[in-house]
Amino acid sequence: MPAVSFQSVSKIFPTSRGPFQALQGVSLDIQEGEFFGLLGPNGAGKTTLISILAGLSRASQGRVTVLGHDVQADFAAARHRLGVVPQELVFDPFFNVRETLRLQSGYFGVKNNDAWIDELLESLGLADKATANMRQLSGGMKRRVLVAQALVHKPPIIVLDEPTAGVDVELRQTLWQFVARLNKRGHTVLLTTHYLEEAEALCHRIAMLKNGRVVALDSTSQLLKSTNISVLQFKTDAPLPAALAGLARVTGRIVQLPAQDAAEIEHHLAALRQAGIAPEDVEIRRADLEDVFLQVMNAAAEGQTS
Ligand SMILES: Nc1ncnc2c1ncn2[C@@H]1O[C@H](COP(=O)(O)OP(=O)(O)OP(=O)(O)O)[C@@H](O)[C@H]1O
């Protein structure tokens, strides 16, 4: 039985400009013990899908189950098996950290779980903040409590919606170490993130969403193998010739150009030379998940317009 099963899930939001289809027939199964990544550009429908999974929003069509429990018909059983770390920081400011975690345990009918709460506090670097009031914590500390809060009832499935947005390097490392440990112990993890190097490092399998549809679904290693492209990377201050500008991924001075083969790399270099550009720090590397992601998204866009 899959840990999570999305079956032909569609979602239509009524808006002032008429109905808007945020999800269009999304079907995918996440197996028990998997570390699964859900990727997509802003507005692709990731949060909508997670809200339906968590029972916060209803699918317009289709069905979602959590370890066999329908998220609507069998809401309590499904919800109990999920630990959802939401994107937004929402807390009751009147409680301290430990009280917040005890309160959350109470919502799930869990008692006498102080040993687990201590482990959560310790693993998330919150041990010295146990009696601090929620409103005294920094944003990053609050995010740690949010993670702890989602895990108080030891859910078999952990759902993380962009947990590292705006989070410092230390917390990212603490968080990923802890989540990876829980995954090794058998917890299923569903992660959405815009940090593709995190997804590449952590996820066994990845689904890419665009405009509410699944446009790629495969193991991370297959996705990386699916593209035989290389990337020509260099630095320059000069504006690129138009023919290359459309292909390039530019970050400040760093330019990355995908190329199918050596001939195309030569072609790119010749185009630069012709434009009078002398690229600095030239290197050629294999495509990473970000390159694959961009390729999949561009192919999906072309598919839609044709
Ligand atoms: N309540 C709503 N009413 C109308 N449209 C909505 C509503 N909630 C979401 N949408 C729209 O549905 C689409 C998907 O939104 P969603 O938040 O699921 O995207 P996302 O993939 O999580 O994006 P991001 O990466 O920005 O978090 C967007 O176009 C959004 O504007």
The ligand as a Tripos MOL2 file, in Angstrom:
@<TRIPOS>MOLECULE
LIG
   31    33     1     0     0
SMALL
NO_CHARGES

@<TRIPOS>ATOM
      1 N1         -7.6810   30.2000   -2.8210 N.pl3     1 LIG1
      2 C1         -7.3000   30.3930   -4.0790 C.ar      1 LIG1
      3 N2         -8.0830   31.0270   -4.9690 N.ar      1 LIG1
      4 C2         -7.7050   31.2160   -6.2540 C.ar      1 LIG1
      5 N3         -6.5320   30.7830   -6.7650 N.ar      1 LIG1
      6 C3         -5.7050   30.1570   -5.9250 C.ar      1 LIG1
      7 C4         -6.0220   29.9270   -4.5460 C.ar      1 LIG1
      8 N4         -4.9840   29.2760   -3.9680 N.ar      1 LIG1
      9 C5         -4.0570   29.0990   -4.9430 C.ar      1 LIG1
     10 N5         -4.4840   29.6260   -6.1130 N.ar      1 LIG1
     11 C6         -3.7660   29.6040   -7.3870 C.3       1 LIG1
     12 O1         -3.4510   28.2560   -7.7170 O.3       1 LIG1
     13 C7         -2.1590   28.1730   -8.3250 C.3       1 LIG1
     14 C8         -1.2890   27.2090   -7.5560 C.3       1 LIG1
     15 O2         -0.9260   27.7960   -6.3130 O.3       1 LIG1
     16 P1          0.0040   27.0370   -5.2590 P.3       1 LIG1
     17 O3          0.1080   27.9120   -4.0520 O.co2     1 LIG1
     18 O4         -0.4830   25.6570   -5.0660 O.co2     1 LIG1
     19 O5          1.3840   27.0050   -6.0410 O.3       1 LIG1
     20 P2          2.8200   26.5290   -5.5260 P.3       1 LIG1
     21 O6          3.3110   25.5440   -6.5270 O.co2     1 LIG1
     22 O7          2.7500   26.1030   -4.1190 O.co2     1 LIG1
     23 O8          3.6420   27.8840   -5.6750 O.3       1 LIG1
     24 P3          4.8510   28.5010   -4.7690 P.3       1 LIG1
     25 O9          6.0850   27.8350   -5.2580 O.co2     1 LIG1
     26 O10         4.7850   29.9420   -5.1620 O.co2     1 LIG1
     27 O11         4.5310   28.2570   -3.3260 O.co2     1 LIG1
     28 C9         -1.6330   29.5960   -8.3670 C.3       1 LIG1
     29 O12        -1.8770   30.1340   -9.6430 O.3       1 LIG1
     30 C10        -2.4520   30.3280   -7.3130 C.3       1 LIG1
     31 O13        -2.5830   31.6830   -7.6300 O.3       1 LIG1
@<TRIPOS>BOND
     1     1     2 1
     2     2     3 ar
     3     2     7 ar
     4     3     4 ar
     5     4     5 ar
     6     5     6 ar
     7     6     7 ar
     8     6    10 ar
     9     7     8 ar
    10     8     9 ar
    11     9    10 ar
    12    10    11 1
    13    11    12 1
    14    11    30 1
    15    12    13 1
    16    13    14 1
    17    13    28 1
    18    14    15 1
    19    15    16 1
    20    16    17 2
    21    16    18 1
    22    16    19 1
    23    19    20 1
    24    20    21 2
    25    20    22 1
    26    20    23 1
    27    23    24 1
    28    24    25 2
    29    24    26 1
    30    24    27 1
    31    28    29 1
    32    28    30 1
    33    30    31 1
@<TRIPOS>SUBSTRUCTURE
     1 LIG1         1 GROUP 0 **** ****
